[in-house]
């Protein structure tokens, strides 16, 4: 498994966990805000990884 794939999968899992916490019925406002911020951070990391992979694919197919 490549480091980038491993990093993406780990980050995606953390994003899914933050999302699950937000969906729970018993979450305080403070915890919800914290989970939201965490989710946004992981979303951006995943998005960056995918963008880099897309650029690499475009470069290789030219």
N, CA, C and O atoms as a GROMACS GRO file, in nm:
protein
  248
    1UNK      N    1   0.085  -0.118   0.000
    1UNK     CA    2   0.000   0.000   0.000
    1UNK      C    3   0.090   0.124   0.000
    1UNK      O    4   0.183   0.134   0.080
    2UNK      N    5   0.061   0.218  -0.089
    2UNK     CA    6   0.143   0.338  -0.094
    2UNK      C    7   0.111   0.428   0.024
    2UNK      O    8   0.004   0.420   0.085
    3UNK      N    9   0.207   0.513   0.056
    3UNK     CA   10   0.190   0.605   0.170
    3UNK      C   11   0.072   0.698   0.146
    3UNK      O   12  -0.004   0.727   0.238
    4UNK      N   13   0.056   0.746   0.021
    4UNK     CA   14  -0.053   0.837  -0.009
    4UNK      C   15  -0.188   0.768   0.009
    4UNK      O   16  -0.281   0.826   0.064
    5UNK      N   17  -0.199   0.642  -0.038
    5UNK     CA   18  -0.324   0.568  -0.022
    5UNK      C   19  -0.354   0.545   0.125
    5UNK      O   20  -0.467   0.562   0.170
    6UNK      N   21  -0.252   0.506   0.200
    6UNK     CA   22  -0.269   0.482   0.343
    6UNK      C   23  -0.313   0.611   0.412
    6UNK      O   24  -0.404   0.610   0.495
    7UNK      N   25  -0.248   0.722   0.378
    7UNK     CA   26  -0.282   0.850   0.438
    7UNK      C   27  -0.425   0.890   0.403
    7UNK      O   28  -0.499   0.938   0.489
    8UNK      N   29  -0.465   0.868   0.277
    8UNK     CA   30  -0.601   0.902   0.236
    8UNK      C   31  -0.702   0.819   0.313
    8UNK      O   32  -0.800   0.871   0.366
    9UNK      N   33  -0.679   0.689   0.320
    9UNK     CA   34  -0.773   0.601   0.388
    9UNK      C   35  -0.784   0.633   0.536
    9UNK      O   36  -0.894   0.630   0.592
   10UNK      N   37  -0.673   0.664   0.601
   10UNK     CA   38  -0.676   0.701   0.743
   10UNK      C   39  -0.750   0.832   0.764
   10UNK      O   40  -0.829   0.846   0.857
   11UNK      N   41  -0.724   0.928   0.677
   11UNK     CA   42  -0.789   1.058   0.689
   11UNK      C   43  -0.939   1.046   0.661
   11UNK      O   44  -1.019   1.109   0.730
   12UNK      N   45  -0.976   0.967   0.562
   12UNK     CA   46  -1.117   0.946   0.531
   12UNK      C   47  -1.188   0.879   0.649
   12UNK      O   48  -1.301   0.915   0.681
   13UNK      N   49  -1.123   0.785   0.712
   13UNK     CA   50  -1.182   0.718   0.829
   13UNK      C   51  -1.205   0.819   0.942
   13UNK      O   52  -1.310   0.816   1.007
   14UNK      N   53  -1.109   0.908   0.964
   14UNK     CA   54  -1.125   1.011   1.068
   14UNK      C   55  -1.240   1.106   1.033
   14UNK      O   56  -1.314   1.149   1.121
   15UNK      N   57  -1.254   1.138   0.904
   15UNK     CA   58  -1.364   1.222   0.860
   15UNK      C   59  -1.498   1.154   0.887
   15UNK      O   60  -1.592   1.217   0.934
   16UNK      N   61  -1.505   1.025   0.856
   16UNK     CA   62  -1.628   0.949   0.881
   16UNK      C   63  -1.660   0.943   1.030
   16UNK      O   64  -1.777   0.950   1.068
   17UNK      N   65  -1.558   0.931   1.114
   17UNK     CA   66  -1.580   0.928   1.258
   17UNK      C   67  -1.633   1.062   1.308
   17UNK      O   68  -1.724   1.066   1.391
   18UNK      N   69  -1.577   1.171   1.258
   18UNK     CA   70  -1.624   1.304   1.298
   18UNK      C   71  -1.769   1.323   1.254
   18UNK      O   72  -1.850   1.378   1.328
   19UNK      N   73  -1.801   1.276   1.134
   19UNK     CA   74  -1.938   1.286   1.084
   19UNK      C   75  -2.035   1.204   1.170
   19UNK      O   76  -2.145   1.250   1.200
   20UNK      N   77  -1.993   1.085   1.210
   20UNK     CA   78  -2.078   1.001   1.294
   20UNK      C   79  -2.105   1.068   1.429
   20UNK      O   80  -2.217   1.062   1.482
   21UNK      N   81  -2.003   1.132   1.484
   21UNK     CA   82  -2.022   1.202   1.613
   21UNK      C   83  -2.125   1.314   1.597
   21UNK      O   84  -2.208   1.336   1.686
   22UNK      N   85  -2.119   1.384   1.485
   22UNK     CA   86  -2.214   1.493   1.462
   22UNK      C   87  -2.357   1.442   1.448
   22UNK      O   88  -2.452   1.512   1.483
   23UNK      N   89  -2.372   1.322   1.398
   23UNK     CA   90  -2.506   1.264   1.378
   23UNK      C   91  -2.564   1.205   1.505
   23UNK      O   92  -2.683   1.172   1.510
   24UNK      N   93  -2.482   1.192   1.608
   24UNK     CA   94  -2.532   1.129   1.731
   24UNK      C   95  -2.632   1.221   1.799
   24UNK      O   96  -2.626   1.343   1.788
   25UNK      N   97  -2.725   1.159   1.870
   25UNK     CA   98  -2.831   1.234   1.938
   25UNK      C   99  -2.782   1.304   2.064
   25UNK      O  100  -2.835   1.409   2.102
   26UNK      N  101  -2.682   1.248   2.128
   26UNK     CA  102  -2.637   1.300   2.257
   26UNK      C  103  -2.502   1.369   2.244
   26UNK      O  104  -2.403   1.323   2.299
   27UNK      N  105  -2.499   1.478   2.171
   27UNK     CA  106  -2.375   1.553   2.154
   27UNK      C  107  -2.399   1.697   2.200
   27UNK      O  108  -2.498   1.760   2.165
   28UNK      N  109  -2.307   1.745   2.279
   28UNK     CA  110  -2.320   1.883   2.327
   28UNK      C  111  -2.282   1.980   2.215
   28UNK      O  112  -2.218   1.942   2.117
   29UNK      N  113  -2.322   2.102   2.231
   29UNK     CA  114  -2.290   2.203   2.131
   29UNK      C  115  -2.139   2.218   2.117
   29UNK      O  116  -2.087   2.230   2.006
   30UNK      N  117  -2.069   2.218   2.228
   30UNK     CA  118  -1.924   2.232   2.226
   30UNK      C  119  -1.858   2.116   2.150
   30UNK      O  120  -1.768   2.137   2.069
   31UNK      N  121  -1.904   1.994   2.177
   31UNK     CA  122  -1.850   1.877   2.107
   31UNK      C  123  -1.888   1.879   1.959
   31UNK      O  124  -1.809   1.837   1.875
   32UNK      N  125  -2.007   1.927   1.928
   32UNK     CA  126  -2.050   1.936   1.789
   32UNK      C  127  -1.962   2.034   1.711
   32UNK      O  128  -1.922   2.005   1.598
   33UNK      N  129  -1.932   2.147   1.770
   33UNK     CA  130  -1.847   2.244   1.705
   33UNK      C  131  -1.707   2.188   1.684
   33UNK      O  132  -1.647   2.205   1.578
   34UNK      N  133  -1.656   2.121   1.785
   34UNK     CA  134  -1.524   2.060   1.776
   34UNK      C  135  -1.521   1.953   1.667
   34UNK      O  136  -1.426   1.947   1.588
   35UNK      N  137  -1.622   1.868   1.662
   35UNK     CA  138  -1.629   1.764   1.561
   35UNK      C  139  -1.644   1.824   1.422
   35UNK      O  140  -1.588   1.772   1.325
   36UNK      N  141  -1.720   1.931   1.411
   36UNK     CA  142  -1.737   1.999   1.283
   36UNK      C  143  -1.604   2.053   1.233
   36UNK      O  144  -1.568   2.035   1.116
   37UNK      N  145  -1.531   2.120   1.321
   37UNK     CA  146  -1.400   2.175   1.283
   37UNK      C  147  -1.305   2.063   1.241
   37UNK      O  148  -1.232   2.076   1.143
   38UNK      N  149  -1.307   1.954   1.316
   38UNK     CA  150  -1.223   1.840   1.284
   38UNK      C  151  -1.262   1.782   1.147
   38UNK      O  152  -1.176   1.750   1.065
   39UNK      N  153  -1.391   1.770   1.124
   39UNK     CA  154  -1.440   1.718   0.996
   39UNK      C  155  -1.398   1.804   0.879
   39UNK      O  156  -1.359   1.752   0.775
   40UNK      N  157  -1.406   1.934   0.895
   40UNK     CA  158  -1.364   2.026   0.788
   40UNK      C  159  -1.216   2.009   0.759
   40UNK      O  160  -1.175   2.007   0.643
   41UNK      N  161  -1.136   1.995   0.862
   41UNK     CA  162  -0.991   1.975   0.844
   41UNK      C  163  -0.963   1.846   0.767
   41UNK      O  164  -0.882   1.845   0.674
   42UNK      N  165  -1.030   1.737   0.806
   42UNK     CA  166  -1.008   1.609   0.738
   42UNK      C  167  -1.063   1.613   0.595
   42UNK      O  168  -1.004   1.553   0.505
   43UNK      N  169  -1.174   1.682   0.575
   43UNK     CA  170  -1.229   1.696   0.439
   43UNK      C  171  -1.128   1.766   0.348
   43UNK      O  172  -1.105   1.723   0.235
   44UNK      N  173  -1.068   1.872   0.399
   44UNK     CA  174  -0.969   1.946   0.318
   44UNK      C  175  -0.847   1.860   0.288
   44UNK      O  176  -0.793   1.864   0.178
   45UNK      N  177  -0.803   1.782   0.387
   45UNK     CA  178  -0.688   1.693   0.365
   45UNK      C  179  -0.721   1.590   0.257
   45UNK      O  180  -0.640   1.567   0.168
   46UNK      N  181  -0.839   1.529   0.265
   46UNK     CA  182  -0.879   1.431   0.163
   46UNK      C  183  -0.888   1.497   0.026
   46UNK      O  184  -0.843   1.441  -0.074
   47UNK      N  185  -0.945   1.614   0.022
   47UNK     CA  186  -0.959   1.686  -0.104
   47UNK      C  187  -0.822   1.717  -0.165
   47UNK      O  188  -0.804   1.703  -0.286
   48UNK      N  189  -0.728   1.759  -0.083
   48UNK     CA  190  -0.593   1.787  -0.132
   48UNK      C  191  -0.526   1.662  -0.188
   48UNK      O  192  -0.462   1.667  -0.293
   49UNK      N  193  -0.540   1.551  -0.117
   49UNK     CA  194  -0.480   1.424  -0.162
   49UNK      C  195  -0.540   1.384  -0.297
   49UNK      O  196  -0.467   1.344  -0.388
   50UNK      N  197  -0.673   1.396  -0.310
   50UNK     CA  198  -0.738   1.360  -0.436
   50UNK      C  199  -0.698   1.453  -0.549
   50UNK      O  200  -0.679   1.408  -0.663
   51UNK      N  201  -0.683   1.579  -0.520
   51UNK     CA  202  -0.641   1.676  -0.622
   51UNK      C  203  -0.500   1.642  -0.672
   51UNK      O  204  -0.475   1.645  -0.793
   52UNK      N  205  -0.410   1.610  -0.581
   52UNK     CA  206  -0.273   1.573  -0.621
   52UNK      C  207  -0.274   1.446  -0.705
   52UNK      O  208  -0.200   1.437  -0.803
   53UNK      N  209  -0.357   1.350  -0.667
   53UNK     CA  210  -0.366   1.226  -0.745
   53UNK      C  211  -0.421   1.255  -0.884
   53UNK      O  212  -0.374   1.198  -0.982
   54UNK      N  213  -0.519   1.342  -0.892
   54UNK     CA  214  -0.578   1.380  -1.020
   54UNK      C  215  -0.473   1.448  -1.110
   54UNK      O  216  -0.465   1.418  -1.229
   55UNK      N  217  -0.396   1.537  -1.053
   55UNK     CA  218  -0.291   1.606  -1.129
   55UNK      C  219  -0.187   1.506  -1.180
   55UNK      O  220  -0.140   1.517  -1.293
   56UNK      N  221  -0.153   1.410  -1.097
   56UNK     CA  222  -0.055   1.307  -1.137
   56UNK      C  223  -0.109   1.224  -1.253
   56UNK      O  224  -0.037   1.195  -1.348
   57UNK      N  225  -0.236   1.186  -1.244
   57UNK     CA  226  -0.297   1.109  -1.352
   57UNK      C  227  -0.300   1.188  -1.481
   57UNK      O  228  -0.269   1.135  -1.588
   58UNK      N  229  -0.336   1.315  -1.473
   58UNK     CA  230  -0.338   1.399  -1.592
   58UNK      C  231  -0.199   1.410  -1.654
   58UNK      O  232  -0.184   1.405  -1.776
   59UNK      N  233  -0.097   1.426  -1.570
   59UNK     CA  234   0.040   1.435  -1.619
   59UNK      C  235   0.081   1.305  -1.688
   59UNK      O  236   0.145   1.308  -1.794
   60UNK      N  237   0.046   1.193  -1.630
   60UNK     CA  238   0.085   1.064  -1.687
   60UNK      C  239   0.011   1.032  -1.817
   60UNK      O  240   0.064   0.961  -1.903
   61UNK      N  241  -0.110   1.084  -1.833
   61UNK     CA  242  -0.187   1.051  -1.954
   61UNK      C  243  -0.161   1.148  -2.069
   61UNK      O  244  -0.212   1.127  -2.179
   62UNK      N  245  -0.083   1.251  -2.045
   62UNK     CA  246  -0.053   1.346  -2.154
   62UNK      C  247   0.049   1.291  -2.249
   62UNK      O  248   0.086   1.358  -2.346
   0.00000   0.00000   0.00000
